[in-house]
Amino acid sequence: MMQRFAKIVGIASVCSFATLGAAYAQTTSNTSNPQEQSQPVKLVYDIYNKGLHVISVNANYVLTPTTYKVNAHFFSAGLGSLVFTLDSDAVVNGVFKNGQSLPGVYQSTGKDKNGNFKLVMNSNYGLKTDITTLDPARDNDRDALTADQQTNSLDMLSAMADLMHRVNTTGKCDAQFNLLDGLRSFTFRSQTAAGESDIPSNWDSPYRGKALLCQVVAQQVGGFKTHSRHRALLSQPQPGSIWFQKVGDMGYLPVRFDFKNPKMGMVTGILQKVPVSKE
């Protein structure tokens, strides 16, 4: 069960992000160095499935017009902590070039019911993605990734940074790219919905009213379990929605995401209240 939730959260973090959020560090006119990063803003997301709070995510994102850095902590929470274990940290740094995110080194470490795990991917700022550490290693019953699936792909945190950057610089979230989590490859598409949309109110959230709606689709294309009876099911397109709303002087943040998983049903992420400067 934990592994299934972890997979969902991985994809959902893009569809939010997931699970994850970000603080857009606006550069002021008196900033001498446009790449200078301000202090990160901590965002907290609660993740729900089948009516239960199962996972929480603490995320520190810092985005400038040219750089980004993300630290995120995923952990089982609520009733979910009674039935499965998840305790994972992820970090990545990168740059923005021609409107796109180009990650440097992504690292994820943690512990689940099977023990410790570690993933390190060096994307060399868009030149070539090398998986330098994958522990435990890929099982023999899982398809190996092709060179094309491993190259020119984004990790989950960089994908969200990409969407955050697009929304805050263009007012739109139209994007298409490949995702890589070390074992599996996905395609990802995001499209801006026409007009503003009301944020659904079926979960308690401090953010309501109109928001920019991004309609997204993620689809696994590589790294399947070779003999899995769920292969056809998992290869289906997985639709989702992200609502971005302007929060104080931090720009647009993903305040809610809904993500439909073919095996688990609807997964929902809700941004908890972010302290806003009163200046």
C-alpha positions in Angstrom: 0.0 0.0 0.0 2.8 2.4 0.9 4.5 1.9 -2.5 1.2 2.6 -4.3 0.6 5.8 -2.4 4.2 6.8 -3.0 3.8 6.4 -6.7 0.6 8.4 -6.6 2.2 11.2 -4.7 5.1 11.3 -7.1 2.8 11.9 -10.1 0.5 14.0 -8.1 3.3 16.3 -7.1 3.4 17.3 -10.7 -0.3 17.6 -11.0 -0.4 20.0 -8.1 2.2 19.5 -7.6 1.6 18.0 -6.0 1.5 17.8 -4.2 4.0 20.5 -3.8 3.9 24.2 -3.8 6.3 27.0 -4.3 7.0 30.6 -3.3 7.8 32.8 -6.3 10.5 35.2 -5.2 9.7 38.4 -7.0 12.8 40.4 -7.9 12.4 44.1 -6.9 14.0 47.0 -8.7 16.6 47.6 -6.0 17.9 44.0 -6.2 21.5 44.2 -7.4 21.7 40.5 -8.4 18.7 39.0 -10.1 19.8 35.5 -9.2 20.0 36.3 -5.5 17.5 34.1 -3.7 15.4 35.3 -0.8 14.5 33.2 2.2 12.4 30.2 1.2 8.7 30.2 2.1 7.4 27.0 3.7 4.2 25.5 2.2 2.3 22.6 3.7 0.0 20.3 1.7 -2.4 17.7 3.1 -3.1 14.8 0.7 -6.4 13.0 0.8 -7.6 9.7 -0.7 -11.0 8.0 -0.2 -12.0 10.6 2.3 -8.9 10.2 4.5 -5.9 12.4 5.2 -3.0 10.1 4.3 0.1 12.1 3.5 1.5 15.6 4.3 4.1 17.5 2.4 6.3 20.3 3.7 7.9 22.2 0.8 10.4 25.0 0.6 10.5 26.5 -2.9 12.6 29.5 -3.9 12.1 30.8 -7.4 13.8 33.8 -9.0 13.5 34.8 -12.7 16.6 32.7 -13.4 17.0 30.0 -10.7 15.1 27.7 -8.5 15.8 25.5 -5.4 13.4 23.1 -3.8 13.4 21.1 -0.6 10.5 18.8 0.1 9.6 16.3 2.9 6.9 13.7 2.3 5.5 11.8 5.3 2.5 9.6 6.1 0.0 11.4 8.2 -3.5 11.1 9.7 -5.0 7.7 9.4 -2.5 6.9 6.7 0.3 6.7 9.3 -1.5 3.8 10.9 -1.4 1.6 7.8 1.7 2.5 5.9 5.1 4.2 6.3 6.4 7.0 4.2 9.3 9.3 5.2 11.1 10.9 2.3 13.2 14.0 1.6 13.9 15.4 -1.9 16.0 18.3 -3.1 16.9 19.8 -6.4 18.4 23.0 -7.8 18.2 24.3 -11.3 18.0 27.3 -13.7 15.4 28.7 -16.1 16.4 29.2 -19.7 14.1 30.2 -22.5 11.2 29.8 -20.2 12.0 26.2 -19.3 13.4 24.6 -16.1 16.8 22.9 -16.5 17.7 20.8 -13.3 21.1 20.3 -12.0 21.2 17.5 -9.4 18.1 15.9 -7.9 18.4 13.7 -4.8 15.7 11.8 -2.9 16.3 9.7 0.2 14.0 8.1 2.7 12.6 5.0 4.4 9.6 2.8 3.8 8.5 -0.6 4.9 11.2 -2.2 2.7 14.0 -0.2 4.2 16.1 2.8 3.1 16.2 4.1 -0.5 18.2 6.7 -2.3 18.1 8.2 -5.8 20.5 10.7 -7.3 20.0 12.1 -10.8 22.4 14.6 -12.4 20.6 16.3 -15.3 23.6 18.6 -16.0 21.3 21.6 -16.6 19.6 20.0 -19.6 22.6 18.5 -21.3 22.2 14.8 -20.3 20.5 12.9 -17.4 22.7 10.5 -15.5 21.2 8.3 -12.8 24.3 8.1 -10.5 22.6 6.4 -7.6 19.6 4.0 -7.5 19.4 2.0 -4.3 17.7 -0.5 -4.3 18.6 -1.1 -7.9 16.1 -1.9 -10.6 14.6 -5.4 -10.3 14.9 -7.8 -13.2 11.1 -7.9 -13.5 11.0 -4.2 -14.4 11.5 -2.9 -17.9 14.7 -0.9 -18.4 14.4 2.7 -19.5 15.5 3.5 -23.0 18.1 6.2 -23.7 15.3 8.5 -25.0 13.2 8.1 -21.9 16.1 9.0 -19.6 17.4 12.0 -21.7 15.7 15.4 -21.6 13.5 14.5 -18.7 12.5 16.4 -15.6 12.3 15.2 -12.0 9.0 15.8 -10.2 10.2 18.9 -8.3 11.7 20.6 -11.4 8.4 19.9 -13.3 6.5 21.9 -10.7 9.1 24.7 -10.7 8.6 24.8 -14.4 4.8 25.2 -14.1 5.2 27.8 -11.3 7.6 29.8 -13.4 5.2 29.7 -16.5 2.2 30.8 -14.5 3.9 33.7 -12.8 5.6 35.0 -15.9 3.0 34.3 -18.6 -0.3 33.8 -16.8 -0.6 30.4 -18.5 0.5 26.9 -17.7 0.7 25.4 -21.3 3.6 22.9 -21.2 4.6 19.5 -22.4 7.6 17.5 -21.2 8.9 14.1 -20.0 9.2 13.0 -16.4 11.6 10.6 -14.8 11.6 9.1 -11.2 14.6 6.9 -11.6 12.6 3.8 -12.5 9.7 5.0 -14.6 9.2 7.4 -17.4 6.0 9.6 -18.0 4.8 12.1 -20.5 3.1 15.2 -19.1 0.9 17.8 -20.7 -0.7 20.9 -19.1 -3.2 23.2 -20.7 -4.7 26.5 -19.4 -8.5 26.3 -19.1 -10.5 29.2 -20.6 -11.4 31.8 -18.1 -11.1 31.5 -14.3 -12.6 28.6 -12.5 -14.1 28.2 -9.0 -12.0 26.1 -6.6 -14.0 23.1 -5.5 -15.3 23.4 -1.9 -15.6 19.7 -1.0 -12.6 19.9 1.3 -11.8 22.4 4.0 -9.4 24.9 2.6 -8.3 28.5 3.3 -8.4 29.3 -0.4 -11.7 29.6 -2.2 -13.2 31.5 -5.1 -11.8 32.1 -8.6 -8.5 30.7 -9.7 -6.5 29.9 -12.8 -7.3 26.3 -13.7 -4.7 24.0 -15.4 -5.9 20.8 -16.9 -3.1 18.2 -16.9 -2.5 14.6 -18.2 0.3 12.3 -17.1 0.9 8.9 -18.7 3.4 6.2 -17.9 5.4 5.2 -21.0 8.3 3.3 -19.6 9.6 1.3 -16.6 6.7 -1.0 -16.2 6.8 -4.2 -14.2 7.4 -6.7 -16.9 4.8 -9.3 -15.9 2.4 -7.0 -14.1 -1.3 -7.7 -14.6 -1.9 -4.0 -14.2 0.3 -2.9 -17.1 -2.6 -1.9 -19.4 -4.3 -0.1 -16.6 -1.2 1.9 -15.5 -0.4 2.9 -19.1 -3.7 4.8 -19.4 -3.6 8.6 -19.4 -4.2 9.9 -15.9 -6.0 13.3 -15.9 -5.8 15.9 -13.2 -6.5 19.6 -12.4 -4.5 22.2 -10.6 -5.9 25.5 -9.3 -3.4 28.4 -9.1 -4.4 31.4 -7.0 -2.5 34.6 -6.2 -1.5 34.6 -2.5 -0.3 38.0 -1.1 3.0 39.1 -2.6 4.2 35.6 -3.3 2.5 35.3 -6.7 0.4 32.4 -7.9 0.6 29.2 -5.8 -1.0 25.9 -6.6 -3.7 25.9 -3.8 -5.4 22.6 -4.8 -4.9 19.7 -7.1 -7.2 16.7 -8.0 -5.6 13.7 -9.6 -7.4 10.6 -10.7 -5.4 7.4 -10.4 -6.8 4.3 -12.2 -6.1 2.0 -9.2 -6.7 4.4 -6.2 -9.4 6.8 -7.4 -9.3 10.5 -6.7 -6.3 12.0 -4.9 -6.6 15.6 -3.7 -4.0 18.0 -2.3 -4.9 21.0 -0.3 -2.5 23.9 0.5 -2.7 25.0 4.1 -2.8 28.7 5.0 0.4 30.5 4.1 1.4 33.5 6.3 1.2 36.7 4.2 3.3 39.8 4.8 1.2 42.8 6.0 3.6 45.3 4.5 
